[in-house]
Amino acid sequence: MDYLKQLRQASQPYQTNISLQTQLAEIQRACHELAAGQLLSRPLPPLQLTDDDWWEFLRLGAQQQICPEQIQRDYQQCQHLLRNCRKYLQYHYGQWTLISQQALRVWTKHWPFRRYLELMAGDGRLARGLTARGQAVIATDSLTWQQENQTGRQLFFPVQKLTAQEAVQQIGPQVDAIILAWSPNNDPIDWVLRQQIAALPNQPDLIVIGEKFGVTNSELFWRTEPAQFSAQMLQLRRYLPATSDGVQEAIYLYRATAKGGRDQK
């Protein structure tokens, strides 16, 4: 059964619960925005039920003569589905980073009118969002995922078919910064790209979006590539959702020095 149908079915008897109502409305908003090829307009709130919600489930269930065992099953099902909303959005819409349009407003305020290369850009939502805010973005992707993801075959921004290494070699010298969002977990391609980018004559910034020592990027990258301290990046992180599945998505800046070395923390 579809995720949204399961969630509606399990939550239907308890929808007068304000907390549940609010969370369901936020999920519907996220689905509507992603279906339209947009980034989320604002971060999702933490999606989970509390002990207070459990007692409210019991009260509402008793009013409808639902047995306690069924109430418990409904509560557990709702909790499970709410906590796994990110996975649904990722696999159904092909949107891995949940960076929001609010974050892009802050991003482009601090760094206006920059030229970007996005690697592994997927269907181009992030590039589309940055372009709408006056940035020049070249989006690239190998597009191999189109053979596997039926829903995600639609592109929402022009995406050049290039591997990440090809894109850095061909386009990297033309840009101010390179974006790498949700690089594959345990794949050292991110470390390889970092070395390739650091060797470019124009020394563009590398902006990485992902979870440190978590579900994105390689351990080699996180252990050997210290990020540049940036007050602007710290501010941006406030606009990335603290989802209840435990994923701590953040944004990091890697910048070469004028002499070709690397800044430290």
TORZA-923714 format. One line per 3 residues: their letters; for each residue x, y, z of N, C-alpha, C. Coordinates in Angstrom, 3 decimals, padded with zeros to 6 digits, always signed. Layout:
<nodes>
A	X Y Z X Y Z X Y Z | ... $
</nodes>
This chain:
<nodes>
MDY	+000.849 -001.201 +000.000 +000.000 +000.000 +000.000 +000.880 +001.245 +000.000 | +000.457 +002.279 -000.696 +001.183 +003.528 -000.754 +001.365 +004.141 +000.634 | +002.513 +004.797 +000.819 +002.841 +005.410 +002.111 +001.731 +006.333 +002.600 $
LKQ	+001.258 +007.242 +001.744 +000.246 +008.209 +002.165 -001.077 +007.529 +002.500 | -001.425 +006.488 +001.745 -002.658 +005.751 +002.052 -002.552 +005.050 +003.393 | -001.399 +004.447 +003.650 -001.188 +003.798 +004.952 -001.302 +004.812 +006.083 $
LRQ	-000.702 +005.981 +005.893 -000.724 +006.997 +006.941 -002.136 +007.519 +007.169 | -002.880 +007.746 +006.090 -004.265 +008.213 +006.242 -005.119 +007.168 +006.937 | -004.925 +005.910 +006.567 -005.738 +004.839 +007.145 -005.471 +004.680 +008.630 $
ASQ	-004.203 +004.676 +009.014 -003.859 +004.477 +010.420 -004.253 +005.673 +011.280 | -004.229 +006.875 +010.709 -004.462 +008.082 +011.499 -005.919 +008.538 +011.488 | -006.735 +007.990 +010.603 -008.090 +008.508 +010.396 -008.918 +008.635 +011.689 $
PYQ	-008.923 +007.639 +012.576 -009.759 +007.793 +013.771 -009.265 +008.849 +014.750 | -008.032 +009.355 +014.558 -007.394 +010.206 +015.568 -007.060 +011.598 +015.020 | -007.671 +011.977 +013.914 -007.253 +013.193 +013.243 -007.706 +014.472 +013.930 $
TNI	-008.515 +014.367 +014.987 -008.800 +015.570 +015.767 -007.657 +015.908 +016.719 | -006.666 +015.019 +016.802 -005.446 +015.303 +017.553 -004.681 +016.410 +016.815 | -004.513 +017.561 +017.450 -003.918 +018.729 +016.786 -002.493 +018.438 +016.328 $
SLQ	-001.715 +017.755 +017.151 -000.332 +017.434 +016.781 -000.299 +016.576 +015.525 | -001.160 +015.580 +015.468 -001.208 +014.702 +014.301 -001.696 +015.461 +013.071 | -002.729 +016.288 +013.257 -003.247 +017.109 +012.153 -002.144 +017.960 +011.526 $
TQL	-001.371 +018.606 +012.389 -000.313 +019.498 +011.923 +000.750 +018.737 +011.136 | +001.137 +017.582 +011.644 +002.174 +016.806 +010.976 +001.681 +016.254 +009.637 | +000.447 +015.808 +009.578 -000.107 +015.330 +008.314 -000.170 +016.452 +007.287 $
AEI	-000.528 +017.649 +007.734 -000.595 +018.794 +006.824 +000.795 +019.146 +006.288 | +001.813 +019.034 +007.128 +003.180 +019.321 +006.691 +003.670 +018.295 +005.674 | +003.304 +017.046 +005.874 +003.690 +016.013 +004.910 +002.996 +016.239 +003.574 $
QRA	+001.717 +016.590 +003.609 +000.991 +016.888 +002.375 +001.618 +018.078 +001.653 | +002.003 +019.092 +002.410 +002.668 +020.253 +001.803 +003.963 +019.832 +001.113 | +004.762 +019.033 +001.811 +006.035 +018.592 +001.241 +005.815 +017.810 -000.050 $
CHE	+004.838 +016.931 -000.051 +004.551 +016.135 -001.249 +004.101 +017.030 -002.401 | +003.254 +017.997 -002.107 +002.765 +018.910 -003.141 +003.916 +019.711 -003.749 | +004.814 +020.209 -002.899 +005.923 +021.024 -003.391 +006.905 +020.192 -004.207 $
LAA	+007.230 +018.999 -003.724 +008.176 +018.160 -004.451 +007.578 +017.661 -005.760 | +006.276 +017.369 -005.779 +005.619 +016.927 -007.011 +005.666 +018.027 -008.076 | +005.722 +019.283 -007.627 +005.786 +020.423 -008.555 +007.217 +020.748 -008.966 $
GQL	+008.175 +019.930 -008.549 +009.562 +020.149 -008.930 +010.267 +021.215 -008.118 | +009.720 +021.549 -006.962 +010.313 +022.579 -006.116 +011.034 +021.942 -004.939 | +011.897 +022.724 -004.305 +012.391 +022.362 -002.990 +011.305 +022.672 -001.971 $
LSR	+011.452 +022.141 -000.770 +010.509 +022.474 +000.294 +010.553 +023.977 +000.549 | +009.407 +024.584 +000.760 +009.384 +026.026 +001.020 +009.982 +026.347 +002.384 | +009.833 +025.443 +003.330 +010.412 +025.586 +004.666 +010.741 +024.193 +005.179 $
PLP	+011.599 +024.083 +006.182 +011.959 +022.750 +006.675 +010.756 +022.022 +007.259 | +010.772 +020.715 +007.134 +009.774 +019.915 +007.832 +010.025 +019.974 +009.330 | +008.970 +020.002 +010.142 +009.169 +019.911 +011.589 +009.524 +018.472 +011.951 $
PLQ	+010.025 +018.230 +013.169 +010.209 +016.839 +013.608 +008.887 +016.082 +013.529 | +008.905 +014.945 +012.880 +007.687 +014.161 +012.673 +007.718 +012.957 +013.596 | +006.970 +013.042 +014.683 +006.892 +011.937 +015.629 +005.763 +012.204 +016.622 $
LTD	+005.294 +011.136 +017.225 +004.269 +011.237 +018.248 +004.917 +011.188 +019.632 | +004.235 +011.792 +020.615 +004.752 +011.880 +021.983 +003.865 +011.075 +022.934 | +004.268 +011.037 +024.194 +003.443 +010.370 +025.210 +002.075 +011.040 +025.323 $
DDW	+002.046 +012.357 +025.194 +000.755 +013.066 +025.234 -000.133 +012.618 +024.075 | +000.482 +012.407 +022.917 -000.297 +011.928 +021.774 -000.832 +010.528 +022.042 | -000.074 +009.682 +022.723 -000.531 +008.326 +023.044 -001.794 +008.366 +023.890 $
WEF	-001.790 +009.228 +024.916 -002.990 +009.326 +025.767 -004.170 +009.888 +024.973 | -003.889 +010.777 +024.037 -004.954 +011.318 +023.192 -005.502 +010.237 +022.256 | -004.612 +009.376 +021.735 -005.059 +008.239 +020.931 -005.992 +007.350 +021.747 $
LRL	-005.606 +007.072 +022.977 -006.452 +006.218 +023.841 -007.818 +006.857 +024.067 | -007.842 +008.157 +024.328 -009.110 +008.837 +024.594 -009.995 +008.834 +023.345 | -009.431 +009.189 +022.212 -010.216 +009.241 +020.986 -010.656 +007.847 +020.550 $
GAQ	-009.772 +006.869 +020.734 -010.130 +005.500 +020.374 -011.255 +004.959 +021.228 | -011.224 +005.250 +022.534 -012.272 +004.781 +023.445 -013.622 +005.394 +023.080 | -013.611 +006.664 +022.655 -014.856 +007.310 +022.248 -015.493 +006.608 +021.047 $
QQI	-014.660 +005.978 +020.220 -015.154 +005.298 +019.019 -015.230 +003.777 +019.211 | -015.068 +003.369 +020.459 -015.159 +001.952 +020.822 -014.137 +001.089 +020.053 | -012.945 +001.644 +019.883 -011.836 +000.892 +019.286 -011.105 +000.186 +020.412 $
CPE	-010.808 -001.073 +020.241 -010.174 -001.838 +021.313 -008.757 -001.330 +021.557 | -008.260 -001.440 +022.785 -006.922 -000.932 +023.113 -005.821 -001.524 +022.239 | -005.953 -002.806 +021.867 -004.923 -003.436 +021.033 -004.847 -002.760 +019.661 $
QIQ	-006.013 -002.426 +019.096 -006.035 -001.758 +017.793 -005.492 -000.338 +017.900 | -005.822 +000.346 +018.996 -005.296 +001.695 +019.213 -003.771 +001.656 +019.257 | -003.226 +000.663 +019.952 -001.772 +000.544 +020.047 -001.149 +000.279 +018.673 $
RDY	-001.800 -000.588 +017.887 -001.283 -000.865 +016.547 -001.325 +000.397 +015.678 | -002.418 +001.151 +015.788 -002.537 +002.373 +015.001 -001.462 +003.384 +015.407 | -001.253 +003.505 +016.710 -000.252 +004.444 +017.212 +001.146 +004.061 +016.714 $
QQC	+001.480 +002.787 +016.818 +002.796 +002.319 +016.386 +002.982 +002.493 +014.881 | +001.910 +002.240 +014.116 +001.991 +002.412 +012.668 +002.192 +003.881 +012.303 | +001.435 +004.765 +012.945 +001.592 +006.202 +012.684 +003.006 +006.667 +013.052 $
QHL	+003.486 +006.216 +014.193 +004.833 +006.606 +014.627 +005.886 +006.142 +013.626 | +005.762 +004.912 +013.179 +006.713 +004.358 +012.220 +006.680 +005.150 +010.904 | +005.495 +005.443 +010.409 +005.373 +006.145 +009.136 +005.867 +007.588 +009.240 $
LRN	+005.553 +008.256 +010.328 +006.013 +009.632 +010.505 +007.541 +009.690 +010.533 | +008.144 +008.774 +011.258 +009.605 +008.790 +011.391 +010.313 +008.420 +010.098 | +009.620 +007.778 +009.183 +010.234 +007.369 +007.926 +009.753 +008.199 +006.740 $
CRK	+009.241 +009.382 +007.017 +008.757 +010.252 +005.944 +009.889 +010.623 +004.989 | +011.083 +010.907 +005.513 +012.201 +011.278 +004.645 +012.454 +010.205 +003.587 | +012.421 +008.932 +004.008 +012.673 +007.843 +003.060 +011.626 +007.837 +001.956 $
YLQ	+010.379 +008.094 +002.317 +009.323 +008.143 +001.300 +009.598 +009.271 +000.311 | +009.931 +010.453 +000.812 +010.183 +011.588 -000.073 +011.386 +011.314 -000.980 | +012.394 +010.657 -000.430 +013.591 +010.359 -001.224 +013.295 +009.367 -002.341 $
YHY	+012.644 +008.271 -002.000 +012.466 +007.215 -002.987 +011.302 +007.495 -003.940 | +010.288 +008.224 -003.469 +009.146 +008.503 -004.345 +009.422 +009.689 -005.260 | +010.059 +010.728 -004.723 +010.283 +011.939 -005.517 +011.734 +012.091 -005.972 $
GQW	+012.613 +011.224 -005.516 +014.005 +011.314 -005.907 +014.725 +012.509 -005.324 | +014.211 +013.060 -004.220 +014.809 +014.240 -003.596 +015.514 +013.823 -002.309 | +016.844 +013.850 -002.334 +017.615 +013.332 -001.198 +017.892 +014.404 -000.163 $
TLI	+018.462 +015.531 -000.575 +018.621 +016.606 +000.395 +017.272 +017.282 +000.628 | +016.997 +017.622 +001.868 +015.750 +018.324 +002.183 +016.027 +019.794 +002.509 | +017.077 +020.335 +001.905 +017.329 +021.759 +002.055 +016.131 +022.532 +001.499 $
SQQ	+015.796 +023.637 +002.156 +014.560 +024.341 +001.819 +014.833 +025.648 +001.083 | +013.764 +026.215 +000.539 +013.864 +027.517 -000.101 +014.218 +028.609 +000.908 | +013.817 +028.442 +002.159 +014.242 +029.377 +003.199 +015.765 +029.382 +003.305 $
ALR	+016.366 +028.192 +003.251 +017.822 +028.100 +003.315 +018.468 +028.793 +002.118 | +017.863 +028.647 +000.938 +018.431 +029.282 -000.247 +018.365 +030.806 -000.160 | +017.360 +031.324 +000.509 +017.299 +032.781 +000.703 +018.504 +033.262 +001.502 $
VWT	+018.841 +032.518 +002.560 +020.010 +032.868 +003.370 +021.283 +032.659 +002.562 | +021.357 +031.530 +001.868 +022.525 +031.179 +001.044 +022.841 +032.299 +000.060 | +021.843 +032.711 -000.722 +022.095 +033.699 -001.782 +022.237 +035.117 -001.235 $
KHW	+021.797 +035.337 -000.023 +022.043 +036.634 +000.619 +023.527 +036.770 +000.950 | +024.124 +035.696 +001.455 +025.536 +035.731 +001.829 +026.453 +035.641 +000.611 | +026.044 +034.881 -000.414 +026.879 +034.688 -001.606 +026.045 +034.965 -002.859 $
PFR	+025.797 +036.227 -003.163 +024.973 +036.553 -004.345 +025.774 +036.465 -005.643 | +025.088 +036.169 -006.705 +025.636 +036.237 -008.068 +026.905 +035.402 -008.248 | +026.822 +034.150 -007.822 +027.967 +033.250 -008.006 +027.679 +032.271 -009.140 $
RYL	+028.747 +031.720 -009.677 +028.652 +030.699 -010.721 +028.912 +029.341 -010.066 | +027.972 +028.421 -010.235 +028.050 +027.120 -009.577 +028.068 +025.982 -010.601 | +028.771 +024.936 -010.232 +028.653 +023.642 -010.881 +028.075 +022.691 -009.851 $
ELM	+026.957 +022.050 -010.174 +026.420 +021.035 -009.268 +026.721 +019.651 -009.820 | +027.347 +018.824 -008.990 +027.637 +017.436 -009.329 +026.522 +016.542 -008.810 | +026.273 +015.427 -009.494 +025.244 +014.472 -009.040 +023.945 +015.213 -008.745 $
AGD	+023.507 +016.026 -009.701 +022.408 +016.965 -009.472 +021.026 +016.323 -009.508 | +020.937 +015.031 -009.861 +019.634 +014.382 -009.904 +018.706 +015.055 -010.903 | +017.499 +015.375 -010.454 +016.520 +015.982 -011.364 +016.607 +017.503 -011.428 $
GRL	+017.585 +018.078 -010.731 +017.865 +019.504 -010.899 +017.096 +020.454 -010.009 | +016.468 +019.973 -008.952 +015.664 +020.870 -008.101 +016.527 +021.936 -007.420 | +017.662 +021.512 -006.864 +018.512 +022.472 -006.158 +019.039 +023.526 -007.129 $
ARG	+019.480 +023.088 -008.309 +019.951 +024.037 -009.323 +018.828 +024.992 -009.728 | +017.633 +024.462 -009.864 +016.488 +025.300 -010.217 +016.228 +026.346 -009.139 | +016.304 +025.934 -007.874 +016.068 +026.859 -006.778 +017.108 +027.962 -006.704 $
LTA	+018.372 +027.612 -006.917 +019.431 +028.620 -006.891 +019.319 +029.567 -008.083 | +018.994 +029.015 -009.247 +018.846 +029.850 -010.434 +017.712 +030.865 -010.257 | +016.636 +030.437 -009.606 +015.511 +031.347 -009.366 +015.908 +032.510 -008.468 $
RGQ	+017.015 +032.358 -007.762 +017.501 +033.418 -006.872 +018.732 +034.123 -007.448 | +018.850 +034.078 -008.761 +019.852 +034.891 -009.421 +021.226 +034.281 -009.553 | +021.363 +032.986 -009.233 +022.660 +032.339 -009.368 +022.776 +031.679 -010.742 $
AVI	+023.987 +031.578 -011.236 +024.250 +030.874 -012.490 +024.695 +029.458 -012.145 | +023.911 +028.460 -012.540 +024.177 +027.080 -012.140 +024.236 +026.178 -013.368 | +025.265 +025.366 -013.442 +025.346 +024.291 -014.428 +025.162 +022.990 -013.664 $
ATD	+024.089 +022.281 -013.952 +023.780 +021.028 -013.265 +024.259 +019.854 -014.105 | +024.900 +018.886 -013.462 +025.404 +017.707 -014.166 +025.074 +016.454 -013.375 | +024.941 +015.359 -014.098 +024.652 +014.068 -013.454 +024.913 +012.978 -014.484 $
SLT	+025.300 +011.793 -014.020 +025.467 +010.673 -014.944 +024.130 +010.172 -015.475 | +023.046 +010.473 -014.741 +021.671 +010.114 -015.100 +021.437 +008.596 -015.156 | +022.315 +007.825 -014.566 +022.109 +006.372 -014.542 +020.888 +005.997 -013.713 $
WQQ	+020.528 +006.844 -012.737 +019.387 +006.560 -011.875 +018.057 +006.573 -012.636 | +018.017 +007.208 -013.806 +016.767 +007.265 -014.561 +016.293 +005.874 -014.989 | +017.208 +004.938 -015.095 +016.841 +003.578 -015.485 +016.194 +002.817 -014.334 $
ENQ	+016.398 +003.320 -013.103 +015.912 +002.612 -011.920 +014.720 +003.282 -011.273 | +014.633 +004.602 -011.352 +013.615 +005.366 -010.642 +012.589 +005.900 -011.630 | +011.432 +005.225 -011.726 +010.394 +005.635 -012.675 +009.860 +007.027 -012.353 $
TGR	+009.629 +007.292 -011.046 +009.049 +008.572 -010.646 +009.998 +009.719 -010.942 | +011.302 +009.464 -010.756 +012.264 +010.544 -010.870 +012.798 +010.790 -012.252 | +012.184 +010.238 -013.284 +012.712 +010.428 -014.633 +012.549 +011.848 -015.135 $
QLF	+011.595 +012.591 -014.602 +011.360 +013.951 -015.059 +012.446 +014.880 -014.521 | +013.011 +015.696 -015.389 +013.982 +016.693 -014.982 +013.275 +018.033 -014.818 | +013.627 +018.760 -013.759 +013.015 +020.063 -013.501 +013.958 +021.214 -013.816 $
FPV	+015.131 +020.869 -014.359 +016.136 +021.858 -014.726 +017.062 +021.171 -015.726 | +017.614 +021.888 -016.699 +018.523 +021.240 -017.644 +019.726 +020.609 -016.926 | +019.927 +019.332 -017.149 +021.024 +018.594 -016.508 +021.902 +017.990 -017.594 $
QKL	+023.168 +018.374 -017.606 +024.104 +017.823 -018.580 +024.540 +016.422 -018.143 | +024.557 +015.505 -019.092 +024.924 +014.125 -018.785 +026.444 +013.990 -018.741 | +026.980 +014.108 -017.526 +028.411 +013.977 -017.289 +028.622 +013.279 -015.951 $
TAQ	+029.620 +012.454 -015.856 +029.997 +011.939 -014.546 +030.570 +013.088 -013.725 | +030.673 +012.896 -012.423 +031.176 +013.965 -011.564 +032.600 +014.359 -011.944 | +033.452 +013.377 -012.222 +034.838 +013.689 -012.580 +034.920 +014.398 -013.928 $
EAV	+034.102 +013.982 -014.879 +034.070 +014.672 -016.163 +033.620 +016.119 -015.994 | +032.619 +016.332 -015.145 +032.090 +017.677 -014.941 +033.129 +018.586 -014.300 | +033.853 +018.078 -013.316 +034.897 +018.885 -012.671 +035.973 +019.251 -013.686 $
QQI	+036.367 +018.299 -014.500 +037.413 +018.548 -015.494 +036.971 +019.561 -016.551 | +035.742 +019.424 -017.043 +035.295 +020.252 -018.157 +034.738 +021.603 -017.723 | +034.044 +021.638 -016.586 +033.312 +022.847 -016.193 +033.896 +023.494 -014.945 $
GPQ	+034.573 +022.716 -014.117 +035.132 +023.236 -012.871 +035.939 +024.510 -013.017 | +036.779 +024.642 -014.057 +037.573 +025.869 -014.201 +036.754 +027.121 -014.484 | +035.474 +026.985 -014.772 +034.649 +028.138 -015.148 +033.828 +028.705 -013.997 $
VDA	+033.851 +028.076 -012.807 +032.880 +028.424 -011.770 +033.561 +028.918 -010.493 | +032.734 +029.506 -009.623 +033.213 +029.986 -008.318 +033.117 +028.914 -007.243 | +032.154 +028.013 -007.402 +031.939 +026.994 -006.375 +031.316 +025.751 -006.999 $
IIL	+031.581 +024.618 -006.358 +031.058 +023.327 -006.810 +030.231 +022.730 -005.682 | +029.033 +022.263 -006.019 +028.104 +021.721 -005.025 +028.056 +020.208 -005.155 | +028.158 +019.531 -004.017 +028.034 +018.077 -003.965 +027.051 +017.735 -002.850 $
AWS	+025.834 +017.379 -003.214 +024.786 +017.080 -002.230 +024.513 +015.583 -002.194 | +024.569 +015.017 -001.022 +024.254 +013.610 -000.777 +025.083 +012.679 -001.672 | +026.390 +012.842 -001.573 +027.291 +011.903 -002.240 +027.066 +010.516 -001.652 $
PNN	+027.156 +009.456 -002.454 +026.823 +008.111 -001.972 +027.623 +007.689 -000.741 | +026.939 +007.034 +000.158 +027.546 +006.551 +001.389 +028.605 +005.494 +001.079 | +029.757 +005.608 +001.749 +030.859 +004.629 +001.653 +031.516 +004.561 +000.282 $
DPI	+031.272 +005.548 -000.560 +031.906 +005.602 -001.875 +032.957 +006.714 -001.852 | +034.245 +006.388 -002.000 +035.296 +007.414 -001.879 +035.360 +008.382 -003.063 | +034.365 +008.370 -003.931 +034.346 +009.319 -005.034 +034.410 +010.755 -004.522 $
DWV	+033.848 +011.017 -003.330 +033.888 +012.379 -002.786 +035.323 +012.811 -002.492 | +036.130 +011.892 -001.950 +037.538 +012.198 -001.677 +038.295 +012.426 -002.990 | +038.022 +011.606 -003.987 +038.658 +011.759 -005.295 +038.306 +013.124 -005.895 $
LRQ	+037.043 +013.501 -005.799 +036.606 +014.787 -006.339 +037.251 +015.952 -005.599 | +037.395 +015.803 -004.295 +038.035 +016.868 -003.499 +039.458 +017.114 -003.980 | +040.199 +016.055 -004.253 +041.574 +016.218 -004.743 +041.571 +016.865 -006.132 $
QIA	+040.634 +016.452 -006.961 +040.550 +016.997 -008.318 +040.201 +018.488 -008.290 | +039.256 +018.856 -007.415 +038.840 +020.257 -007.306 +039.966 +021.115 -006.740 | +040.688 +020.595 -005.751 +041.781 +021.358 -005.138 +042.897 +021.662 -006.134 $
ALP	+043.000 +020.847 -007.177 +044.058 +021.042 -008.173 +043.654 +022.000 -009.289 | +042.414 +022.459 -009.309 +041.978 +023.373 -010.365 +042.657 +024.727 -010.215 | +043.012 +025.367 -011.304 +043.730 +026.646 -011.208 +042.908 +027.768 -010.583 $
NQP	+041.595 +027.748 -010.756 +040.743 +028.801 -010.196 +040.371 +028.551 -008.747 | +040.659 +027.361 -008.209 +040.410 +026.995 -006.816 +038.986 +027.330 -006.354 | +037.991 +026.731 -006.970 +036.609 +026.991 -006.535 +036.330 +026.383 -005.167 $
DLI	+035.382 +026.975 -004.448 +034.912 +026.388 -003.200 +034.206 +025.069 -003.492 | +034.232 +024.179 -002.520 +033.420 +022.966 -002.574 +032.397 +023.058 -001.452 | +031.123 +022.942 -001.801 +030.032 +022.975 -000.825 +029.420 +021.588 -000.773 $
VIG	+029.478 +020.979 +000.396 +028.989 +019.610 +000.582 +027.745 +019.641 +001.462 | +026.694 +018.968 +001.012 +025.472 +018.813 +001.802 +025.318 +017.337 +002.120 | +025.229 +017.009 +003.397 +025.104 +015.605 +003.778 +025.176 +015.435 +005.284 $
EKF	+025.347 +014.203 +005.712 +025.426 +013.886 +007.140 +026.818 +013.364 +007.459 | +027.520 +014.071 +008.314 +028.893 +013.699 +008.655 +028.916 +012.373 +009.406 | +029.725 +011.437 +008.897 +029.827 +010.086 +009.467 +028.452 +009.424 +009.567 $
GVT	+027.609 +009.688 +008.589 +026.256 +009.140 +008.623 +025.884 +008.478 +007.311 | +024.764 +008.919 +006.729 +024.195 +008.224 +005.570 +024.737 +008.732 +004.236 | +025.639 +009.710 +004.262 +026.210 +010.220 +003.011 +027.733 +010.216 +003.084 $
NSE	+028.357 +010.227 +001.913 +029.799 +010.395 +001.785 +030.573 +009.224 +002.386 | +031.890 +009.269 +002.171 +032.753 +008.193 +002.657 +033.406 +008.585 +003.977 | +033.750 +007.580 +004.753 +034.469 +007.841 +006.000 +035.831 +008.467 +005.695 $
LFW	+036.450 +008.049 +004.589 +037.734 +008.626 +004.188 +037.615 +010.130 +004.019 | +036.551 +010.580 +003.374 +036.354 +012.010 +003.155 +036.201 +012.737 +004.491 | +035.311 +012.250 +005.339 +035.043 +012.941 +006.600 +036.286 +012.984 +007.488 $
RTE	+037.085 +011.931 +007.456 +038.248 +011.855 +008.356 +039.438 +012.673 +007.849 | +039.554 +012.855 +006.558 +040.768 +013.481 +006.016 +040.549 +014.883 +005.462 | +039.303 +015.328 +005.342 +039.024 +016.629 +004.733 +038.299 +017.549 +005.719 $
PAQ	+039.044 +018.293 +006.524 +038.397 +019.197 +007.492 +037.712 +020.360 +006.790 | +036.513 +020.667 +007.240 +035.747 +021.763 +006.632 +036.240 +023.108 +007.138 | +036.053 +024.123 +006.309 +036.376 +025.496 +006.672 +035.309 +026.022 +007.634 $
FSA	+035.729 +026.671 +008.731 +034.742 +027.298 +009.603 +034.075 +028.444 +008.852 | +032.759 +028.523 +008.950 +032.009 +029.568 +008.264 +030.766 +029.901 +009.075 | +030.694 +031.138 +009.552 +029.505 +031.572 +010.291 +028.262 +031.502 +009.421 $
QML	+028.440 +031.770 +008.111 +027.300 +031.713 +007.196 +026.768 +030.282 +007.077 | +027.686 +029.316 +007.017 +027.256 +027.921 +006.946 +026.544 +027.496 +008.223 | +027.016 +027.964 +009.355 +026.340 +027.648 +010.616 +024.918 +028.184 +010.609 $
QLR	+024.734 +029.377 +010.071 +023.391 +029.938 +009.969 +022.536 +029.108 +009.022 | +023.112 +028.679 +007.904 +022.376 +027.869 +006.937 +021.885 +026.568 +007.545 | +022.686 +025.972 +008.410 +022.324 +024.680 +008.994 +021.032 +024.744 +009.795 $
RYL	+020.678 +025.930 +010.269 +019.427 +026.073 +011.024 +018.208 +025.787 +010.150 | +018.383 +025.886 +008.834 +017.261 +025.716 +007.917 +017.229 +024.325 +007.296 | +018.066 +023.431 +007.800 +017.997 +022.040 +007.382 +017.199 +021.271 +008.421 $
PAT	+016.298 +020.405 +008.004 +015.364 +019.782 +008.948 +016.041 +018.791 +009.887 | +015.682 +018.870 +011.164 +016.125 +017.883 +012.152 +015.100 +016.754 +012.163 | +015.140 +015.894 +011.159 +014.106 +014.878 +011.002 +014.221 +013.813 +012.088 $
SDG	+013.088 +013.206 +012.408 +013.009 +012.278 +013.521 +013.537 +010.890 +013.196 | +014.053 +010.703 +011.967 +014.682 +009.432 +011.638 +016.137 +009.407 +012.079 | +016.579 +010.490 +012.715 +017.936 +010.537 +013.237 +018.961 +011.105 +012.281 $
VQE	+018.565 +011.417 +011.044 +019.510 +011.965 +010.075 +019.779 +013.434 +010.411 | +021.057 +013.780 +010.562 +021.464 +015.146 +010.882 +022.115 +015.768 +009.645 | +021.296 +016.182 +008.704 +021.803 +016.772 +007.470 +022.384 +018.160 +007.757 $
AIY	+023.527 +018.451 +007.147 +024.170 +019.748 +007.353 +024.875 +020.163 +006.068 | +025.433 +021.373 +006.077 +026.114 +021.918 +004.905 +027.511 +022.359 +005.325 | +028.509 +022.053 +004.490 +029.908 +022.274 +004.840 +030.623 +022.996 +003.697 $
LYR	+031.602 +023.816 +004.072 +032.385 +024.572 +003.099 +033.833 +024.094 +003.115 | +034.371 +023.811 +001.922 +035.777 +023.435 +001.761 +036.390 +024.437 +000.790 | +037.440 +025.095 +001.253 +037.996 +026.205 +000.482 +039.508 +026.090 +000.427 $
ATA	+040.080 +026.273 -000.759 +041.531 +026.271 -000.911 +042.080 +027.643 -000.553 | +043.316 +027.682 -000.063 +043.955 +028.957 +000.231 +044.520 +029.541 -001.057 | +044.947 +030.779 -000.981 +045.486 +031.453 -002.165 +046.744 +030.774 -002.687 $
KGG	+047.467 +030.052 -001.823 +048.687 +029.397 -002.236 +048.445 +027.947 -002.665 | +047.194 +027.559 -002.676 +046.883 +026.209 -003.137 +046.788 +025.197 -002.027 | +047.021 +025.611 -000.787 +046.847 +024.698 +000.326 +045.406 +024.659 +000.743 $
RDQ	+045.136 +024.123 +001.917 +043.759 +024.024 +002.367 +043.598 +024.682 +003.722 | +042.504 +025.388 +003.879 +042.197 +025.966 +005.174 +041.840 +024.871 +006.150 | +042.149 +025.074 +007.380 +041.792 +024.123 +008.434 +040.639 +024.692 +009.242 $
K	+040.119 +023.855 +010.147 +039.010 +024.320 +010.975 +039.464 +025.469 +011.888 $
</nodes>
